[in-house]
Amino acid sequence: MAERGFAAGVARDPALAEARAEPPRPPPSRRQWVLAAVFAAGLLAYPLVFDQPYQQHVLIMIFIYALMAQGWNVLAGYCGQISLGQAVFFGIGAYSAAFLFSHFHVSPWLGMAVGVVVSAAVALLIGFPTFRLKGHYFAIATLVIGEIGQTIFINWEYVGGATGIWIPIERESPWFAFQFHENKLPYYYIGLAFLVLACLCVRWLERSRTGLYFRAIREEPEAAASLGIDVRRYKLIAFMVSAAFTSVAGSLFTQYILVIDPETVFPLILSILVVLMTMLGGVGTLWGPIIGVGVLFPLSEFTRIYFGGTGGAEDLMIYGALILLISVLYPAGLIGLARKVVGAGSHA
């Protein structure tokens, strides 16, 4: 019923017509195939060429942040719902893997799956009341919920309280314990694999009926509802998918650093940083979040090293100037610039 109503209403509403219209997808040129092959080969070979721990660390963190940014992009970029509390799901994923392993010796792989289920359930509970709000009121509500989540874990002594959790070192079964102490290669390739899987899911979502409804809700929610689309249902789906991606990122982060606390995995700045990264790269596109993270995270590492760990906000000044410059020159984000470099008319 919703499909027939939506199709009938496209002709009456330009916003819905824009959401339904598929942009032209010309077959990739030879140059684009070559660039894609070189990029893929470069990612696979990177840790073998750059074998220093810090060089690999930067890429591992980019994979984790990019996974979280893709989650935020599903909710905000495709469905139009701005969330400022994504750190809640990052923290849930982190604590699920760490707590189950440290207290019950449950493999972090299973803990990661538990974190996904719990995060999706929490997104459902949060979304039911908050999706009655519109615009910036929803963003403010998620911000408050994020702060509440951090406060709960700071005062929850059963999961370590403010001290957090130190994950026991396990050397006998590295794959069971998701701990690799010899080198960072397994973390690198696992992080890359999860990011690739997330990108494939987003690409499938773009082309699916659900993705079509997401874009319709983003463009004109009232018109979409009037044509039979269950707006709240699809917002909840987007929120749950976003929470699942972010939860996986949190679990990967936990197993990588092996120690967590509420100040590390629940901070507001984490939610804000992911928003900035995605907006810099390009909201509502597949590659935008990855490009944004690929620029901002190395920049943050450079400024941290150059200005010192307790620098006087010079890094924030650089962030602000960069985002302002990109917003003026390329309102669509860095993905707009990338499209010109890769080839005019290509669609990311």
TORKOL-4160 file (C-alpha; in steps of 0.2 Angstrom, whole numbers, padded with zeros to 4 digits, m for minus):
348
<pt num="1" X="0000" Y="0000" Z="0000"/>
<pt num="2" X="0014" Y="0012" Z="0005"/>
<pt num="3" X="0023" Y="0008" Z="m0012"/>
<pt num="4" X="0008" Y="0012" Z="m0022"/>
<pt num="5" X="0004" Y="0028" Z="m0013"/>
<pt num="6" X="0022" Y="0033" Z="m0014"/>
<pt num="7" X="0023" Y="0030" Z="m0032"/>
<pt num="8" X="0006" Y="0039" Z="m0035"/>
<pt num="9" X="0012" Y="0054" Z="m0025"/>
<pt num="10" X="0029" Y="0057" Z="m0033"/>
<pt num="11" X="0021" Y="0067" Z="m0048"/>
<pt num="12" X="0013" Y="0078" Z="m0035"/>
<pt num="13" X="0028" Y="0082" Z="m0024"/>
<pt num="14" X="0045" Y="0088" Z="m0031"/>
<pt num="15" X="0054" Y="0083" Z="m0015"/>
<pt num="16" X="0048" Y="0065" Z="m0016"/>
<pt num="17" X="0052" Y="0064" Z="m0035"/>
<pt num="18" X="0070" Y="0070" Z="m0031"/>
<pt num="19" X="0071" Y="0056" Z="m0017"/>
<pt num="20" X="0064" Y="0043" Z="m0029"/>
<pt num="21" X="0075" Y="0048" Z="m0044"/>
<pt num="22" X="0090" Y="0037" Z="m0046"/>
<pt num="23" X="0105" Y="0048" Z="m0051"/>
<pt num="24" X="0114" Y="0042" Z="m0067"/>
<pt num="25" X="0126" Y="0029" Z="m0064"/>
<pt num="26" X="0138" Y="0028" Z="m0080"/>
<pt num="27" X="0149" Y="0012" Z="m0080"/>
<pt num="28" X="0165" Y="0015" Z="m0072"/>
<pt num="29" X="0179" Y="0021" Z="m0084"/>
<pt num="30" X="0195" Y="0012" Z="m0086"/>
<pt num="31" X="0204" Y="0026" Z="m0076"/>
<pt num="32" X="0191" Y="0024" Z="m0061"/>
<pt num="33" X="0194" Y="0005" Z="m0061"/>
<pt num="34" X="0213" Y="0007" Z="m0061"/>
<pt num="35" X="0211" Y="0020" Z="m0047"/>
<pt num="36" X="0200" Y="0008" Z="m0037"/>
<pt num="37" X="0212" Y="m0006" Z="m0039"/>
<pt num="38" X="0227" Y="0004" Z="m0034"/>
<pt num="39" X="0218" Y="0010" Z="m0019"/>
<pt num="40" X="0212" Y="m0007" Z="m0014"/>
<pt num="41" X="0230" Y="m0014" Z="m0016"/>
<pt num="42" X="0237" Y="0000" Z="m0007"/>
<pt num="43" X="0226" Y="m0003" Z="0008"/>
<pt num="44" X="0230" Y="m0022" Z="0008"/>
<pt num="45" X="0249" Y="m0019" Z="0006"/>
<pt num="46" X="0250" Y="m0004" Z="0018"/>
<pt num="47" X="0254" Y="m0013" Z="0034"/>
<pt num="48" X="0267" Y="m0024" Z="0025"/>
<pt num="49" X="0276" Y="m0008" Z="0019"/>
<pt num="50" X="0274" Y="0003" Z="0034"/>
<pt num="51" X="0278" Y="m0009" Z="0048"/>
<pt num="52" X="0280" Y="0003" Z="0062"/>
<pt num="53" X="0267" Y="0002" Z="0076"/>
<pt num="54" X="0262" Y="0020" Z="0075"/>
<pt num="55" X="0260" Y="0020" Z="0056"/>
<pt num="56" X="0248" Y="0005" Z="0057"/>
<pt num="57" X="0239" Y="0013" Z="0073"/>
<pt num="58" X="0234" Y="0028" Z="0063"/>
<pt num="59" X="0225" Y="0017" Z="0049"/>
<pt num="60" X="0217" Y="0006" Z="0063"/>
<pt num="61" X="0209" Y="0021" Z="0071"/>
<pt num="62" X="0203" Y="0028" Z="0054"/>
<pt num="63" X="0194" Y="0011" Z="0051"/>
<pt num="64" X="0186" Y="0012" Z="0068"/>
<pt num="65" X="0181" Y="0030" Z="0067"/>
<pt num="66" X="0175" Y="0027" Z="0049"/>
<pt num="67" X="0164" Y="0013" Z="0054"/>
<pt num="68" X="0156" Y="0024" Z="0067"/>
<pt num="69" X="0154" Y="0038" Z="0055"/>
<pt num="70" X="0145" Y="0027" Z="0042"/>
<pt num="71" X="0133" Y="0023" Z="0056"/>
<pt num="72" X="0129" Y="0041" Z="0060"/>
<pt num="73" X="0128" Y="0044" Z="0041"/>
<pt num="74" X="0114" Y="0031" Z="0039"/>
<pt num="75" X="0104" Y="0040" Z="0052"/>
<pt num="76" X="0108" Y="0058" Z="0048"/>
<pt num="77" X="0114" Y="0058" Z="0030"/>
<pt num="78" X="0100" Y="0046" Z="0023"/>
<pt num="79" X="0086" Y="0048" Z="0035"/>
<pt num="80" X="0089" Y="0066" Z="0040"/>
<pt num="81" X="0089" Y="0063" Z="0059"/>
<pt num="82" X="0104" Y="0072" Z="0067"/>
<pt num="83" X="0110" Y="0063" Z="0083"/>
<pt num="84" X="0122" Y="0070" Z="0095"/>
<pt num="85" X="0123" Y="0055" Z="0106"/>
<pt num="86" X="0131" Y="0041" Z="0096"/>
<pt num="87" X="0144" Y="0039" Z="0110"/>
<pt num="88" X="0131" Y="0029" Z="0119"/>
<pt num="89" X="0131" Y="0015" Z="0107"/>
<pt num="90" X="0150" Y="0016" Z="0105"/>
<pt num="91" X="0151" Y="0014" Z="0124"/>
<pt num="92" X="0138" Y="0000" Z="0125"/>
<pt num="93" X="0148" Y="m0010" Z="0112"/>
<pt num="94" X="0164" Y="m0007" Z="0121"/>
<pt num="95" X="0157" Y="m0012" Z="0138"/>
<pt num="96" X="0148" Y="m0028" Z="0131"/>
<pt num="97" X="0164" Y="m0035" Z="0124"/>
<pt num="98" X="0175" Y="m0030" Z="0139"/>
<pt num="99" X="0163" Y="m0035" Z="0153"/>
<pt num="100" X="0158" Y="m0052" Z="0147"/>
<pt num="101" X="0176" Y="m0057" Z="0144"/>
<pt num="102" X="0183" Y="m0050" Z="0160"/>
<pt num="103" X="0170" Y="m0057" Z="0171"/>
<pt num="104" X="0163" Y="m0073" Z="0162"/>
<pt num="105" X="0177" Y="m0077" Z="0150"/>
<pt num="106" X="0165" Y="m0075" Z="0135"/>
<pt num="107" X="0174" Y="m0072" Z="0119"/>
<pt num="108" X="0174" Y="m0054" Z="0113"/>
<pt num="109" X="0167" Y="m0059" Z="0096"/>
<pt num="110" X="0151" Y="m0065" Z="0105"/>
<pt num="111" X="0152" Y="m0049" Z="0116"/>
<pt num="112" X="0152" Y="m0039" Z="0101"/>
<pt num="113" X="0136" Y="m0048" Z="0095"/>
<pt num="114" X="0128" Y="m0045" Z="0112"/>
<pt num="115" X="0133" Y="m0026" Z="0110"/>
<pt num="116" X="0125" Y="m0025" Z="0093"/>
<pt num="117" X="0109" Y="m0032" Z="0100"/>
<pt num="118" X="0109" Y="m0022" Z="0116"/>
<pt num="119" X="0113" Y="m0006" Z="0106"/>
<pt num="120" X="0099" Y="m0009" Z="0093"/>
<pt num="121" X="0087" Y="m0012" Z="0108"/>
<pt num="122" X="0092" Y="0004" Z="0116"/>
<pt num="123" X="0090" Y="0014" Z="0100"/>
<pt num="124" X="0073" Y="0007" Z="0099"/>
<pt num="125" X="0069" Y="0012" Z="0117"/>
<pt num="126" X="0076" Y="0030" Z="0114"/>
<pt num="127" X="0068" Y="0032" Z="0097"/>
<pt num="128" X="0050" Y="0028" Z="0101"/>
<pt num="129" X="0048" Y="0044" Z="0112"/>
<pt num="130" X="0061" Y="0055" Z="0104"/>
<pt num="131" X="0055" Y="0053" Z="0086"/>
<pt num="132" X="0040" Y="0063" Z="0091"/>
<pt num="133" X="0052" Y="0078" Z="0092"/>
<pt num="134" X="0057" Y="0087" Z="0076"/>
<pt num="135" X="0072" Y="0096" Z="0070"/>
<pt num="136" X="0085" Y="0102" Z="0083"/>
<pt num="137" X="0074" Y="0096" Z="0097"/>
<pt num="138" X="0078" Y="0078" Z="0093"/>
<pt num="139" X="0097" Y="0082" Z="0092"/>
<pt num="140" X="0096" Y="0090" Z="0109"/>
<pt num="141" X="0087" Y="0075" Z="0116"/>
<pt num="142" X="0100" Y="0063" Z="0110"/>
<pt num="143" X="0114" Y="0074" Z="0117"/>
<pt num="144" X="0105" Y="0073" Z="0134"/>
<pt num="145" X="0103" Y="0055" Z="0133"/>
<pt num="146" X="0122" Y="0053" Z="0129"/>
<pt num="147" X="0126" Y="0063" Z="0144"/>
<pt num="148" X="0114" Y="0052" Z="0155"/>
<pt num="149" X="0122" Y="0036" Z="0148"/>
<pt num="150" X="0140" Y="0042" Z="0153"/>
<pt num="151" X="0133" Y="0047" Z="0171"/>
<pt num="152" X="0125" Y="0029" Z="0173"/>
<pt num="153" X="0141" Y="0020" Z="0169"/>
<pt num="154" X="0152" Y="0032" Z="0180"/>
<pt num="155" X="0141" Y="0027" Z="0195"/>
<pt num="156" X="0138" Y="0009" Z="0190"/>
<pt num="157" X="0150" Y="0000" Z="0201"/>
<pt num="158" X="0146" Y="m0018" Z="0195"/>
<pt num="159" X="0154" Y="m0013" Z="0178"/>
<pt num="160" X="0169" Y="m0004" Z="0186"/>
<pt num="161" X="0162" Y="0013" Z="0189"/>
<pt num="162" X="0173" Y="0028" Z="0185"/>
<pt num="163" X="0188" Y="0016" Z="0185"/>
<pt num="164" X="0182" Y="0006" Z="0170"/>
<pt num="165" X="0188" Y="m0011" Z="0165"/>
<pt num="166" X="0205" Y="m0018" Z="0162"/>
<pt num="167" X="0204" Y="m0033" Z="0151"/>
<pt num="168" X="0214" Y="m0048" Z="0156"/>
<pt num="169" X="0228" Y="m0052" Z="0145"/>
<pt num="170" X="0226" Y="m0069" Z="0136"/>
<pt num="171" X="0241" Y="m0076" Z="0126"/>
<pt num="172" X="0235" Y="m0094" Z="0123"/>
<pt num="173" X="0221" Y="m0091" Z="0112"/>
<pt num="174" X="0223" Y="m0075" Z="0103"/>
<pt num="175" X="0208" Y="m0077" Z="0091"/>
<pt num="176" X="0196" Y="m0083" Z="0105"/>
<pt num="177" X="0201" Y="m0068" Z="0116"/>
<pt num="178" X="0203" Y="m0056" Z="0101"/>
<pt num="179" X="0220" Y="m0051" Z="0107"/>
<pt num="180" X="0235" Y="m0050" Z="0096"/>
<pt num="181" X="0251" Y="m0046" Z="0105"/>
<pt num="182" X="0264" Y="m0050" Z="0092"/>
<pt num="183" X="0260" Y="m0036" Z="0080"/>
<pt num="184" X="0245" Y="m0025" Z="0074"/>
<pt num="185" X="0242" Y="m0034" Z="0058"/>
<pt num="186" X="0226" Y="m0044" Z="0064"/>
<pt num="187" X="0219" Y="m0028" Z="0071"/>
<pt num="188" X="0222" Y="m0019" Z="0054"/>
<pt num="189" X="0214" Y="m0032" Z="0043"/>
<pt num="190" X="0199" Y="m0035" Z="0055"/>
<pt num="191" X="0196" Y="m0017" Z="0056"/>
<pt num="192" X="0197" Y="m0015" Z="0037"/>
<pt num="193" X="0185" Y="m0030" Z="0034"/>
<pt num="194" X="0172" Y="m0023" Z="0046"/>
<pt num="195" X="0173" Y="m0006" Z="0037"/>
<pt num="196" X="0171" Y="m0015" Z="0020"/>
<pt num="197" X="0156" Y="m0025" Z="0026"/>
<pt num="198" X="0148" Y="m0009" Z="0032"/>
<pt num="199" X="0151" Y="0000" Z="0016"/>
<pt num="200" X="0143" Y="m0015" Z="0006"/>
<pt num="201" X="0128" Y="m0014" Z="0018"/>
<pt num="202" X="0126" Y="0005" Z="0015"/>
<pt num="203" X="0128" Y="0003" Z="m0004"/>
<pt num="204" X="0114" Y="m0011" Z="m0003"/>
<pt num="205" X="0104" Y="0001" Z="0008"/>
<pt num="206" X="0105" Y="0015" Z="m0005"/>
<pt num="207" X="0098" Y="0004" Z="m0019"/>
<pt num="208" X="0084" Y="m0004" Z="m0008"/>
<pt num="209" X="0066" Y="0001" Z="m0005"/>
<pt num="210" X="0071" Y="0005" Z="0013"/>
<pt num="211" X="0084" Y="0017" Z="0007"/>
<pt num="212" X="0071" Y="0025" Z="m0005"/>
<pt num="213" X="0060" Y="0028" Z="0010"/>
<pt num="214" X="0074" Y="0035" Z="0020"/>
<pt num="215" X="0077" Y="0048" Z="0007"/>
<pt num="216" X="0059" Y="0052" Z="0006"/>
<pt num="217" X="0058" Y="0055" Z="0024"/>
<pt num="218" X="0073" Y="0066" Z="0024"/>
<pt num="219" X="0067" Y="0077" Z="0010"/>
<pt num="220" X="0049" Y="0079" Z="0016"/>
<pt num="221" X="0043" Y="0068" Z="0031"/>
<pt num="222" X="0025" Y="0075" Z="0031"/>
<pt num="223" X="0022" Y="0071" Z="0012"/>
<pt num="224" X="0030" Y="0054" Z="0014"/>
<pt num="225" X="0018" Y="0050" Z="0029"/>
<pt num="226" X="0003" Y="0057" Z="0019"/>
<pt num="227" X="0007" Y="0044" Z="0006"/>
<pt num="228" X="0007" Y="0029" Z="0018"/>
<pt num="229" X="0025" Y="0027" Z="0023"/>
<pt num="230" X="0027" Y="0023" Z="0041"/>
<pt num="231" X="0039" Y="0037" Z="0045"/>
<pt num="232" X="0042" Y="0032" Z="0063"/>
<pt num="233" X="0045" Y="0014" Z="0058"/>
<pt num="234" X="0059" Y="0018" Z="0046"/>
<pt num="235" X="0067" Y="0031" Z="0057"/>
<pt num="236" X="0068" Y="0017" Z="0070"/>
<pt num="237" X="0076" Y="0006" Z="0057"/>
<pt num="238" X="0089" Y="0019" Z="0053"/>
<pt num="239" X="0092" Y="0022" Z="0071"/>
<pt num="240" X="0095" Y="0004" Z="0075"/>
<pt num="241" X="0106" Y="0001" Z="0060"/>
<pt num="242" X="0116" Y="0016" Z="0065"/>
<pt num="243" X="0118" Y="0010" Z="0083"/>
<pt num="244" X="0123" Y="m0007" Z="0077"/>
<pt num="245" X="0138" Y="0000" Z="0066"/>
<pt num="246" X="0143" Y="0011" Z="0081"/>
<pt num="247" X="0142" Y="m0003" Z="0093"/>
<pt num="248" X="0154" Y="m0014" Z="0082"/>
<pt num="249" X="0166" Y="0001" Z="0082"/>
<pt num="250" X="0166" Y="0002" Z="0101"/>
<pt num="251" X="0169" Y="m0017" Z="0103"/>
<pt num="252" X="0184" Y="m0016" Z="0090"/>
<pt num="253" X="0191" Y="m0001" Z="0100"/>
<pt num="254" X="0190" Y="m0010" Z="0116"/>
<pt num="255" X="0199" Y="m0025" Z="0110"/>
<pt num="256" X="0212" Y="m0014" Z="0102"/>
<pt num="257" X="0217" Y="m0004" Z="0118"/>
<pt num="258" X="0212" Y="m0017" Z="0131"/>
<pt num="259" X="0206" Y="m0004" Z="0144"/>
<pt num="260" X="0191" Y="0007" Z="0145"/>
<pt num="261" X="0182" Y="0019" Z="0156"/>
<pt num="262" X="0166" Y="0030" Z="0154"/>
<pt num="263" X="0177" Y="0045" Z="0150"/>
<pt num="264" X="0185" Y="0036" Z="0136"/>
<pt num="265" X="0170" Y="0028" Z="0127"/>
<pt num="266" X="0155" Y="0039" Z="0132"/>
<pt num="267" X="0162" Y="0057" Z="0130"/>
<pt num="268" X="0151" Y="0070" Z="0121"/>
<pt num="269" X="0167" Y="0075" Z="0111"/>
<pt num="270" X="0167" Y="0058" Z="0102"/>
<pt num="271" X="0149" Y="0061" Z="0096"/>
<pt num="272" X="0153" Y="0078" Z="0090"/>
<pt num="273" X="0169" Y="0073" Z="0081"/>
<pt num="274" X="0160" Y="0060" Z="0071"/>
<pt num="275" X="0148" Y="0073" Z="0066"/>
<pt num="276" X="0162" Y="0084" Z="0060"/>
<pt num="277" X="0171" Y="0070" Z="0051"/>
<pt num="278" X="0155" Y="0065" Z="0041"/>
<pt num="279" X="0150" Y="0083" Z="0037"/>
<pt num="280" X="0167" Y="0087" Z="0031"/>
<pt num="281" X="0168" Y="0072" Z="0020"/>
<pt num="282" X="0150" Y="0073" Z="0013"/>
<pt num="283" X="0134" Y="0069" Z="0022"/>
<pt num="284" X="0122" Y="0056" Z="0013"/>
<pt num="285" X="0136" Y="0048" Z="0002"/>
<pt num="286" X="0145" Y="0032" Z="0004"/>
<pt num="287" X="0162" Y="0038" Z="0003"/>
<pt num="288" X="0160" Y="0055" Z="0012"/>
<pt num="289" X="0162" Y="0048" Z="0030"/>
<pt num="290" X="0178" Y="0039" Z="0025"/>
<pt num="291" X="0186" Y="0054" Z="0017"/>
<pt num="292" X="0181" Y="0065" Z="0031"/>
<pt num="293" X="0189" Y="0053" Z="0044"/>
<pt num="294" X="0204" Y="0050" Z="0033"/>
<pt num="295" X="0207" Y="0069" Z="0033"/>
<pt num="296" X="0202" Y="0074" Z="0051"/>
<pt num="297" X="0210" Y="0060" Z="0061"/>
<pt num="298" X="0227" Y="0061" Z="0054"/>
<pt num="299" X="0226" Y="0080" Z="0056"/>
<pt num="300" X="0221" Y="0078" Z="0074"/>
<pt num="301" X="0236" Y="0066" Z="0077"/>
<pt num="302" X="0248" Y="0079" Z="0068"/>
<pt num="303" X="0242" Y="0093" Z="0079"/>
<pt num="304" X="0242" Y="0083" Z="0095"/>
<pt num="305" X="0261" Y="0079" Z="0091"/>
<pt num="306" X="0266" Y="0096" Z="0085"/>
<pt num="307" X="0257" Y="0106" Z="0098"/>
<pt num="308" X="0258" Y="0094" Z="0112"/>
<pt num="309" X="0245" Y="0083" Z="0121"/>
<pt num="310" X="0239" Y="0098" Z="0131"/>
<pt num="311" X="0240" Y="0111" Z="0117"/>
<pt num="312" X="0230" Y="0127" Z="0118"/>
<pt num="313" X="0216" Y="0123" Z="0106"/>
<pt num="314" X="0226" Y="0126" Z="0091"/>
<pt num="315" X="0220" Y="0110" Z="0084"/>
<pt num="316" X="0202" Y="0116" Z="0086"/>
<pt num="317" X="0206" Y="0132" Z="0076"/>
<pt num="318" X="0213" Y="0121" Z="0062"/>
<pt num="319" X="0198" Y="0110" Z="0062"/>
<pt num="320" X="0186" Y="0125" Z="0061"/>
<pt num="321" X="0196" Y="0134" Z="0047"/>
<pt num="322" X="0196" Y="0118" Z="0037"/>
<pt num="323" X="0178" Y="0115" Z="0039"/>
<pt num="324" X="0174" Y="0133" Z="0035"/>
<pt num="325" X="0185" Y="0133" Z="0020"/>
<pt num="326" X="0177" Y="0116" Z="0013"/>
<pt num="327" X="0159" Y="0122" Z="0017"/>
<pt num="328" X="0162" Y="0138" Z="0006"/>
<pt num="329" X="0171" Y="0130" Z="m0008"/>
<pt num="330" X="0162" Y="0113" Z="m0008"/>
<pt num="331" X="0146" Y="0113" Z="0001"/>
<pt num="332" X="0144" Y="0095" Z="m0003"/>
<pt num="333" X="0160" Y="0091" Z="0007"/>
<pt num="334" X="0176" Y="0084" Z="0001"/>
<pt num="335" X="0167" Y="0071" Z="m0009"/>
<pt num="336" X="0162" Y="0085" Z="m0021"/>
<pt num="337" X="0181" Y="0088" Z="m0024"/>
<pt num="338" X="0185" Y="0069" Z="m0025"/>
<pt num="339" X="0172" Y="0067" Z="m0038"/>
<pt num="340" X="0180" Y="0080" Z="m0049"/>
<pt num="341" X="0197" Y="0072" Z="m0046"/>
<pt num="342" X="0191" Y="0054" Z="m0050"/>
<pt num="343" X="0180" Y="0059" Z="m0065"/>
<pt num="344" X="0166" Y="0071" Z="m0069"/>
<pt num="345" X="0149" Y="0063" Z="m0067"/>
<pt num="346" X="0154" Y="0049" Z="m0056"/>
<pt num="347" X="0143" Y="0045" Z="m0042"/>
<pt num="348" X="0149" Y="0040" Z="m0025"/>
